[in-house]
Amino acid sequence: MSVASQSFVTTAKSDLTLTEYSVLASFVLFLYDHAITFDAEVMNIWKGPRTLGKLLFLWTRYFGLSSLIIQVTVTFHGSLSNKVCSAFLWWETVSVLIVNISVDIILLTRVYAVYNCNKQLLYAMVGLQLITAAATIVVEVFYVPAGVGLPSIHNLTGCSSPSAPRKFAASLVPSLANAVILCLLMLYKQCGRYGDEFGPSQLKLLVQDSIIYFFCILAVHLTNLLVFYLAPRGLLLVAAGWEFAIPCTMGCRLLLNMFNHYGRFCQWTTHNLISKLTVGSKPIGNP
């Protein structure tokens, strides 16, 4: 083996090890959260009539789970062809977009409720969501990277994309911008509700009830953007599993939190019920 080939194998093994650990960690986190919240899922989701809120929860949780299973399978599978790896990267790109849209609907609903079901704000957020999805699709169509199967002869598994253009990172910018706007809207309204009464107890409620979900999703989008721009090409997929695990986990936990605290949300259909949701002892949107 030449020096160049040996250097490639050493680098590929190092990148692959980091990717495997990262993907496996995201999968374990998702399974752990699923396990500790399964009782709440059975109580709030599986019992009673089917509603829009329940269907959204089930779609987000189990699409995320199936996506992570595929991610883990490909990452630890050897002897994959370039055609299979290219198809996998296309699938992963589309799946991340679907997850982002699903979770954004959950976050959008929460913001809509906090702002007293303001229709103008709703239309603006829906318009922003459509623009975000359209911009992401345009970038992905032009810059989605081709996949390369790693040679199993050197105990390498999974897929890589050494020729992935840095411009592909632009596909993450719309989702990141959307997450920033939703997070700021939530933070502004929730902090403004308490005014001079804002203290440690209000801060705890603010974090537990709202901001932690928005902030975690924002953080994972930012992390993936930095990975695409700064990390070596062999680490392109190192944070991909977290794009499924964190948004799906946080979105489902936000829904469960609403189910647990506001039982009537189980009958959520549209505007009527959301306008009655409360935060603590105060109706949403009423300081």
MARDOTOR-285454 format. One record per residue: x, y negated, z negated of N, C-alpha, C, O, CB in turn; residue in one letter. Coordinates in steps of 0.001 Angstrom, whole numbers, plus 500000, padded with zeros to 6 digits. Last residue first. Glycine has a CB too. Example, Ala and Ser with C-alpha at 12.3 -4.5 7.8 and 13.67 -1.06 7.14 Angstrom:
<rs>
512850502250492920513670501060492860512900499970492130513409498862491961514084500598494275s/513190505690492200512300504500492200513200503300492200514236503319491535511308504473490954a/
</rs>
This chain:
<rs>
448706461252470121449713460993469087449092461018467707449789460820466712450398459650469324p/447645463636472221447082462651471303448046462404470154448193463266469288445715463117470769n/448909465607473666448729464303474306448125463256473415448082462086473794447887464448475500g/447233468224472109448266467810473027447920466473473642446794466238474080448473468853474103i/446102467617468808445807467950470184446917467440471085447472466364470860444455467371470605p/447988468764466000447536467654466826447165468145468211447849469016468749448613466573466917k/449183470642464485447825470294464082447236469195464939446130468725464674447804469875462640s/450985472211466930450851472055465487449402471770465134448508472556465446451765470931464966g/449371471221469683450719471418469209450693471167467717450414470053467274451740470486469941v/446652472728471501447204471845470478448645472190470199449089473311470445446388471925469196t/444417472658474282445563473232473591446101472233472588446015471024472802446661473646474589l/442437471565475777442138471785474364443312472368473585443223472554472371440951472697474234k/443243471489478371443037470197477715442753470350476236442817469367475497441901469450478375s/443154474131479045444454473521478810444297472206478069445130471855477232445193473302480129i/440418474599479491441059475136478309442367474435477993442672474168476830441296476603478480l/439802473071481872439034472968480630439813473412479402439867472701478398437781473783480741n/441451473662484161441598472416483399440971472481482012441567471985481056440985471276484165h/441405477139484152441942475936484773441976474801483772442474474962482658441116475540485998t/441576479436482382441312479560483816441875478339484515442737478472485384439786479713484106t/442324481111479487442703480025480368442306480343481803442662481386482351444203479758480274w/441831482821477476440738482654478431441032481514479409440129481008480076439419482390477690q/444065482560476004443836483859476628442702483789477641442628484608478556443527484912475566c/443855480180474790444583480183476050444424481515476771444618481604477983446060479888475812f/442747480622472380441823480357473473442516480308474814441869480382475859441099479068473234r/444898480844470632444249482049471114443341481818472298443172482704473136443475482665470021g/447639479434470340446355478924470801445595480071471454445641480248472671446538477730471794y/449824480848469496449396479692468724448018479187469098447316478590468281450376478594468886h/450070482977471338450117483227469898449540482080469082448847482307468090451536483483469468n/449944481725473864448953482727473488448890482900471974447807482962471391449271484065474157f/452210480128473689450906479495473864449787480462473496448795480064472886450733479008475310m/454141482106473457454012481100472409452657480415472485452029480154471459455134480065472515n/453813483380475891453473484098474660453306483129473493452433483312472645454553485141474329l/454769481323477577453382481775477675452947482505476411451844482283475912453204482683478890l/457420481229476665456591480033476581455118480407476668454299479872475920456958479038477693l/458262483793477326458186483401475917457337482144475734456614482021474745459593483169475354r/458205483618480110457291484542479423457170484204477946456086484316477374457768485986479587c/460232481689480503458870481466480984457862482346480277456790481884479887458795481706482468g/462470482961479352461969481712478785460539481414479236459724480941478444462883480558479173m/462689485244481031462569485377479581461956484118478964461035484202478151463944485657478955t/462959484071483568461830484974483293461602485120481792460461485120481331462079486359483924c/465338482484483242464047481876483581462855482769483256461850482292482728464018481527485044p/467223484632482391466891483469481567465562482831481961464713482645481090467995482440481664i/467241486696484474467005486981483050466524485761482268465523485842481557468272487511482417a/467773485536487011466555486311486773466235486370485283465100486126484875466701487732487340f/470097484228486626469044483492487332467710484243487280466650483651487481469453483249488793e/471721486165485584471139485208484642470061484360485297469196483824484605472222484308484066w/472662487481487811471712488167486938471017487220485976469867487439485595472415489248486160g/474549485669488855473275485890489548472228486543488644471047486199488706473497486755490780a/477065485133488031475974484568487222474604484840487812473603484308487331476162483079487069a/478624486482489893478876486700488473477730486182487603477459486745486543480177486028488066v/478651486391492619477475486997491995477609487116490473476793487780489834477228488369492593l/481125485211493234479890484594493719478669485102492963477747484333492690479720484857495210l/483692485929492727482804485770491576481472485133491963480774484580491114483483484931490506l/485112485825495026484836487148494472483889487122493293483345488153492897486109487798494062g/485581483134495425484504483784496190484160485169495649483029485630495804484901483897497656r/486076481409492261486552482124493450485408482866494135484397483186493509487670483111493073p/484042478531491299484589479867491077485142480461492365484724480064493453483520480787490495a/482916476056492081484237476097491473484863477487491394486087477612491418484159475528490114l/480367476259493287481293475214493711482730475480493261483669475159493990480833473879493176y/479123478422492075479225478386493532480263477374494004480954477600494997477872478060494144f/479292477621489367479939478854489826480141478820491333481222479154491819479103480088489430v/477677475341489324479110475203489071479881476437489534480998476318490038479364474957487585l/475192476574489795475696475569490726477209475401490565477936475328491555474978474220490504l/474949478168487535475086478802488847475608477820489886476384478198490763473747479378489303n/474695476136485576475797477100485531476026477747486888477165477862487341475520478175484484t/472298474902486313473541474143486361474748475081486374475713474844487101473626473180485167l/470501477003485817470621476435487166471945475684487319472628475818488335469435475488487464h/470867477294483069471247478403483949471355477935485393472215478418486129470231479552483842v/469923474831482066471318475216481862471743476328482819472864476307483328471533475663480421a/467191474878482686468048473861483279469512474280483200470261474103484161467841472510482582l/466457476942480987466298477118482428467150476103483181467760476432484198464817476983482833i/467005475726478516467679476974478905467603477208480403468583477627481019467066478162478168c/465250473506478529466688473302478489467438474560478943468414474456479687467124472903477076f/462687474631478502463100473797479625464620473674479689465209473730480768462463472411479519f/462781475967476025462481476688477257462991475920478471463641476484479352460973476935477380y/463315473933474179464254475045474314464030475807475612464993476250476238464126475993473127i/461082472214474227462314471820474887463266472988475101463962473029476115462999470752474090i/458740473576472877458814473059474234460216473023474818460507473720475790458245471701474268s/458701474665470319457488474694471121457722474369472581456979474838473443456496473746470562d/461234474359469181460607475677469246459466475724470250459291476720470951460099476077467880q/461669471566469430462594472535470013461908473880470206461995474473471281463838472695469128v/459480470466468055459758470066469426460640471096470124460389471457471273460424468691469456l/459764471552465526458588471890466314458827471594467785458429472367468657457364471124465811l/462175470297464807462093471747464848460918472200465709461052473115466522461964472312463436k/461363467610464872462409468068465775462371469590465929462514470113467034463784467620465266l/459539467578462801459055467321464153460076467795465190459710468312466245458756465823464340q/461288468068460674460205469005460937459646468826462351459319469806463020459092468827459904s/463073465808460836463546467186461024462430468172461354462603469026462223464261467648459786p/461052463280462555462011463731461565462411465165461816462131465704462886461445463584460171g/458994460630463468459884461679463959460952462004462923461671461116462464460540461257465283f/457391458554462885457246459733462033458221460843462413458269461881461753455825460255462109e/457648456633464805458414456450463574458342457654462648459145457768461722457925455230462846d/456771458926467294457191457559466991458044457486465737459045458192465617455982456666466836g/455466461196468241455663461047466797456101459639466400455828459204465281456688462047466315y/455273461082470987454072461413470221454229461069468742453264460700468073453745462893470376r/457756460732472113456896459574471969455670459833471137455071458889470621456487459090473294g/458686463346472269459321462416471322458431461207471075458359460709469951460696461959471848c/456937464322474258456936464911472929457587463999471897457099463888470772457643466243472956q/457538462715476509456192462743475936456201463257474511455540462686473644455274463602476784k/460314463181476920459782461831476761458425461852476058458196461089475120459659461144478124y/460443465966477263461152465320476157460580463937475869460385463568474711462647465213476473l/458945466327479606458543466971478363459164466269477156458491466013476158458939468449478377m/460419464824481443459007464518481214458533465084479877457823464422479119458147465076482357l/462867466176481313462787464793480864461341464373480597461069463650479638463420463867481898l/462100468669482411462654468601481053462551467183480493462190467001479330464126469067481046c/461303467924484985460334468525484069460812468435482621460024468159481716460079469987484449l/463798466939485967462611466075485903461588466630484918461059465881484097461972465927487298i/465431469219485824465790468001485097464569467114484907464334466597483815466894467232485840v/464132470953487599464224471309486178464561470091485324464035469943484221465280472404485966a/464571469576490005463202469795489522463195470114488032462355469608487288462528470935490307n/467345469778490183466715468464490077465293468572489537464866467760488715466706467769491438a/467590472568490435468211471874489308467564470506489098467269470123487966469726471718489538l/466287472996492839465766473621491616466327472938490382465617472751489393466105475120491586s/467989471508494605466574471156494419465979471739493135465248471050492422465766471636495609p/470562472889494236470363471502493827468885471141493662468537470514492661471002470576494836v/470848475357495334470514475298493913470186473886493437469603473704492368471656475849493100l/471676474960497880470357475576497705469903475544496253468714475687495968470378477012498202s/474272474112497707473242473080497848471840473648497681470907472906497373473361472401499202a/475825476322497831475488475830496494474408474762496550473707474528495565476729475275495803a/476480476551500440475345477344499969474910476906498581473755477097498199475697478829499961f/478803475194500840477566474458501081476338475234500609475276474648500400477433474135502560k/480815476991500638480514476208499443479186475481499589478518475185498598481635475204499164r/480059480113502241480375478679502302480006477970501008479013478305500364479648478023503475p/481612483245501863480455482417501497480827480938501518481805480541500885479922482812500099a/483456485160502422483340484049503369482176483113503046481800482281503872483178484589504771s/483226487161500508484433486322500506484349485114501433485087484145501254485620487150500895p/481123488557498865480912487650499990482070486669500053481926485498499700479557486899499863s/480312491918497852481026490665497711480699489798498921480076490256499879482562490899497576s/478771494572495964478938493741497155479729492487496814479804492060495662477570493365497755c/479620497756494406478818496566494620479156495835495909479750496403496825478982495640493468g/482956498734493366481530498959493601480845497634493898481396496555493678480869499650492382t/486069500435493576485317499194493615483862499497493940483572500416494707485919498215494645l/487950502454493678487025502404492533486316501059492424486000500597491327487778502688491238n/489064502454496136489830501812495066488989501644493796489282500797492952490351500447495534h/487106503552497635488358504290497529489246503723496427490077504432495860489098504267498861i/484992501908497982484965502756496783486262503537496605486495504118495545483793503725496852s/485246498589499024485670499983499279485733500802497999486433500443497052487038500007499965p/482272496617499039483609496839498502483998498306498647483167499185498418483679496407497025l/480565495119501745480652496223500801482083496425500334483009496405501145480117497506501428g/479575491839502033480622492791502385480664493871501319480783493575500130482009492089502526v/477069489611503382477592490493502352478630491453502889478583491842504056476476491261501717g/476980486150504225476951487553504644477599488401503558478548487975502900477679487751506012a/475038483546502603476284484231502958476054485663503420475067486301503054477228484229501779p/472945481057503921472995482291503124474204483113503557474386483356504750471676483123503284v/472688478673505368473945478941504692473977480220503865474959480454503160474268477808503823y/470193478347506589471395477976507319472681478495506688473662478734507392471468476497507432f/468349479264504709468285479789506071469596479527506822470056480369507592467102479162506830v/468976477690502468469240479126502450469245479724503842470057480602504134468217479832501598e/468071475150503234469492475369502968469825476856503032470851477236503595469881474794501593v/465289475689503488466063475166504619467556475437504420468229475903505340465814473650504793v/464596476512500884464478477444501997465317476989503186465982477805503824463015477594502410i/464999474137499427465777475337499113465760476313500277466795476882500624465236476016497852t/463071472474500575464487472117500681465382473325500419466392473519501095464828470991499701a/460724473857499818461044473648501229462529473344501420463169473891502318460196472507501804a/460841473735496988460834475034497667461244474885499128462026475691499633459443475685497573a/460766470917496626461870471724496101461974473050496839463058473447497266461688471973494601t/458304470277497747459523469728498341460745470540497905461640470815498704459697468243497946i/456658471637495942456645472000497363457899471498498072458484472204498894455393471435498049l/457244470257493572457505471689493668457556472146495122458407472955495490456438472474492908q/456336467706494195457758467908493933458128469379494057459190469716494580458127467387492541l/453590468294494362454308467801495541455808467997495400456482468399496349453999466326495773g/453181468981491692452959469988492728453676469577494015454295470409494678451443470183492989v/453733466503490517454576467653490193454408468766491225455382469422491593454244468178488792m/451686464903491630453089464540491848454007465737491596454946465971492357453487463364490934a/449430466191490658449646466118492099451107465797492414451688466352493347448722465063492726y/449860465740487887449797467096488434450071467085489933450864467889490423448425467731488151l/449675462984487713450951463629487413450984465041487984452009465487488501451197463662485897l/446973462739488371447978462106489219449350462730488995450096462977489943448033460600488950q/445741464131486263445660464656487624446712464039488539447281464728489386444275464410488195k/446698465029483150446721463886484062446799464383485498447795464982485904447913462946483745n/446342466552480804445806466984482104445659465812483070444624465640483715444450467671481917c/447843465391478750446377465300478739445753465602480093444760464987480483445952463925478292n/450510466069478952450099464755479444448578464652479609448082463933480476450785464461480775y/450547468711478171451076467711477250450646466300477655450442465439476799452602467800477192v/449585469973480495448794469987479266449238468896478304448405468229477691448894471346478589a/451712469519482258450367469035482593449494468959481342448752467995481153449707469953483648y/453730470965481001453846469513481109452475468887481384452128467854480811454846469132482224v/452657473549481365452914473031480019453010471495480029452439470823479171454216473642479451r/452601473769484126451357473861483363451514473276481968450623472598481457450900475310483269t/455328473674484675454458472611485176453141472577484404452628471509484070454188472801486677l/456150476091483584456623474829483003455735473665483416455429472784482613458070474556483423l/454773477831485337454549477890483891454960476575483235454215476013482432455331479066483266i/455883477071487770454428476949487583454089476970486094453225476220485639453676478095488322i/458518477802487357458191476377487459456695476141487299456284475118486751458668475813488800d/458289480548487512458583479941486214458272478448486234457813477894485235460055480172485830v/457739480805490277456834481368489270457036480693487922456070480309487263457049482883489138s/459982479583491469458644479036491704457670479520490622456871478736490111458132479440493109i/462034481280490540462045479853490199460666479224490374460228478431489541463067479110491061n/461282483715491721461324483588490261461264482120489852460535481756488929462600484249489693v/461618483024494432460298483432493935460228483291492417459231482805491883459989484888494349i/464387482521494480463445481458494823462054481776494287461382480896493748463394481255496342l/465326485055493869465609483949492943464660482789493206464183482147492270467078483479493079v/464455486383496183463905486749494872464144485656493839463267485363493026464518488062494386s/466035485271498201464579485095498238463966485368496865463056484656496437463948486025499296v/468571486141497313468298484726497543466803484441497510466358483487496872468887484282498878t/468266488925497322468541488228496073468218486735496196467653486143495276470008488424495667e/467889489420500066466835489765499092467037488979497802466083488429497252466833491293498793w/470376488581501029469145487922501486468013488170500492467278487253500125468743488429502896w/471994490414499706472162488990499415470963488179499900470574487202499260473446488464500063l/471046492803500893470912492580499452471038491099499106470266490586498295471967493386498690f/471822492491503532470389492561503219470152492296501737469176491643501365469812493940503611a/474579492604503118473987491385503671472491491334503377471953490285503023474235491305505188s/474778495220502154475152494107501284474588492786501796474167491942501006476671494015501166c/473993496683504400473216496792503166473515495608502254472602495052501644473521498122502442v/476052495942506164474653495663506503473779495693505260472920494829505081474134496675507535k/478320496955504946478177495500505079476737495113505382476255494081504916479102494969506181n/477436499669502692477830499109503983477661497593503988476956497026503153477008499739505117s/478806500893499686477714500190500353478225499568501647479320499008501685477106499104499427l/480436502388497880480294502768499294479072502142499959478376502812500723480211504275499415s/478744502340494630479879502283495538479499502643496964478402503134497229480968503201495057g/476955500400492308476897501414493356478074501235494307478369500121494739475557501336494126h/476677498382490499477425499561490062477425500688491101477847501805490803476850500073488762f/475183496477491888476465496097491302477314497303490944478538497259491070476244495252490073t/472813497834492507473737497463493576475125497165493017476130497559493608473206496247494345v/471717498117489901471950499271490764472964498968491846473878499759492080470655499726491392t/471444495473489019472353496382488324472706497578489207473861498000489254471725496863487003v/469509494555490891470799493881490745471823494798490094472956494891490567470644492600489923q/467346496247490358467995496297491669469385495681491602470333496212492181467142495570492724i/466818495331487758467147496746487982467855496911489324468850497631489418465866497625487938i/466146492678488257467371492981487513467784494436487672468976494741487716467185492659486039l/463718493059489591464831492394490270466156492688489575467170492921490233464594490881490327s/462131494211487619462459494996488809463634494380489561464462495106490112461238495104489735s/462027491987485825462594493274485421463011494106486625464116494647486655461591494051484577l/460732490025487382462077489794486878462761491092486486463942491284486776462037488856485695g/458290491301487681459091491021488877460533490754488468461460491210489138458513489810489666f/457528491324485018457848492592485668458495492429487033459184493337487497456608493411485807y/457234488562484262458030489512483476458445490725484296459613491113484265457248489966482252r/455622487423486286456938486876485965457802487898485245458972488077485583456798485621485113t/453288489047486229454069488891487455455489488437487127456454489007487637453391487885488407w/452425488673483582452802490004484061453656489932485315454634490667485451451562490837484334l/451885485860483577452848486469482652453348487800483194454555488032483259452216486670481265f/449892485682485520451139484953485703452230485526484811453375485664485241450939483466485409l/447909487199484291448480487652485556449806486968485837450740487597486333447508487395486700l/447337485560482082447866486910481890448524487440483155449584488063483091446757487854481451k/446312483240483322447497483170482477448148484528482274449374484640482291447141482577481141g/444031484262484578445123483728485382446416483663484583447487483988485095444764482346485908l/442989487337482992442891485910483251444092485478484086445043486237484272442816485104481923t/441069490108481989442141489601482842441928488114483118440818487688483440442209490396484168r/440005490453478540439765490295479980440997489791480715441857489131480132438608489341480216p/441768492593476145440856491534476559440759491417478066441369492203478791441293490219475977g/445229493420476070443883493512475505443027492349475985443529491247476203443938493534473966k/447589492677477269446930493898477732445516494046477204444691494722477818447737495097477330w/448235490177475989448137490318477447447289491517477861446388491397478691449525490447478049i/448352490220473213447841489033473890447565489220475373446750488501475950448799487926473720n/449254492791472427448177492126471709447534491015472544446310490888472574448701491555470400m/451360493331474201450207494233474120449014493519473503447892493630473999450554495489473300v/453064491156473594452540491345474954451295492225474931450292491903475567453615491971475870e/453687491631470959452928490424471284452326490521472678451222490034472922453820489184471181a/455151493987471359453938494001470531453054492799470836451836492924470957454304494016469039d/457303493035472882456328493931473509455037494015472699453950494104473270456926495327473679f/459376491553472002458125490821472245457029491730472815455956491254473187458379489654473206t/461491493233471784461060492560470559459769491764470758459140491348469784462159491636470061i/461754494193474452461454495109473358460890494384472144459926494850471535462700495874472965a/462393491906475905461173492652476243460755493539475072459575493633474736461389493510477518h/464838491283474785463720490367474592462395491061474894461396490826474214463885489126475477d/466246493546475722466121493285474285464935492362474011464127492623473120467423492663473729y/466097493203478492465469494373477872465266494164476376464238494558475824466317495623478113l/467571490803478732466189490859479188465453492032478532464322491878478070466134490980480723f/470058491630477737469321490545477084467842490587477453466972490428476597469918489186477466l/470704493560479650470511493956478251469729492892477498468838493212476711471865494204477562v/470998491909481918469991492974481908469675493408480477468510493602480130470476494182482735f/473130490310481193471839489678481479470710490708481440469605490413480986471873488979482852s/475112492296480931474715491503479766473358490839479994472526490807479088475779490438479454a/475346493198483573474876494119482540474403493360481306473402493735480697475984495105482158l/476362490879484756475075491432485207474491492354484145473297492301483851475243492198486541v/478808490633483310477812489562483306476427490088483691475437489777483030478234488443484265s/480164493020483852479857492666482469478737491619482416477834491706481585481121492139481755y/480352492780486675479635493903486056479229493567484623478088493801484226480505495174486074e/481948490473486942480584490499487488479765491600486839478606491383486486480613490696489012t/484327491323485742483596490185485181482146490178485658481229489913484880484284488865485565l/484963493411487526484761493682486097483967492559485436483044492816484662486114493860485386t/485306492039489947484218493005489806483918493296488339482755493414487952484563494302490534l/487597490551489454486328489857489725485152490788489510484125490389488962486304489305491160d/489414492710489123489210491735488045487882491000488215487128490839487255490370490723488008s/489245493945491620488883494687490411488597493737489250487651493942488489490003495665490028k/490178491893493286488810492389493447488352493143492200487207493001491772488713493300494681a/492840491677492410491919490544492251490474491002492324489636490566491534492183489481493322t/493750494237493148493844493778491755492869492636491487492166492625490477495280493329491432t/493289494228495910492610495210495071492620494766493613491614494902492917493271496588495214v/495012492126496720493573492048496970492810492990496049491796492602495469493265492378498435f/497509493143495973497023491915495345495519491765495520494822491335494601497741490698495926s/497663495316497699497645495560496262497123494335495511496387494466494533499050495933495764q/497759493961500135496621494848499844496502495103498343495406495107497783496772496190500597s/500203492619499846498967491857500049497743492697499706496807492214499068498873491363501499a/501999494721499631501864493799498505500561493022498608499888492786497605503057492831498449v/500575497819500916501352496599501013501110495720499786500171495930499017501002495839502301s/500842501195500000500000500000500000500880498751500000501806498631499198499046499996498775m/
</rs>
